[in-house]
Amino acid sequence: MSAQPAEAPYPTRSPYRMELDEGPQSVAELRAALATVSTADLTAFDARLGAIRTTDPAGLDEARALFAEYRAVWLSQVHPVIRAAVADSADGTATTHSSDDVWADYDPATLEPREAQA
């Protein structure tokens, strides 16, 4: 009896949130990860990183924010759930919901679920 092929592991546990221990952990790892999926994103990341003034105290915060932004860019291109949603959207098979549908169960003033207020 042959073993079933293992499903490829997801790059993160959730397509909606990247935990601190997931994905690229250093600038070098992020550069390598971006290089495998999008040279345009790698080029943009490098340019923006190079423009950060390291002598400015706010530069470290700016670099952290840039790193977080491009980790999310990488995730959006490699997570199977996100890729499937993008493909469904592109080919017109995605299920869509209006904002009225989404907010129908919430109180417009408190944004709390209506049943929680009863």
Buried (B, 14 or more C-beta within 10 A) or exposed (E): EEEEEEEEEBBBEEBEEBEEEBBBEEBEEBBEBBEEBBEEBBEBBBEBBEEBEEEEEEEEEBBEEBBEEBBEBBBBBBBEEBEEBEEEEEEEEEEEEEEEEEEEEBEEEEEEEEEEEE
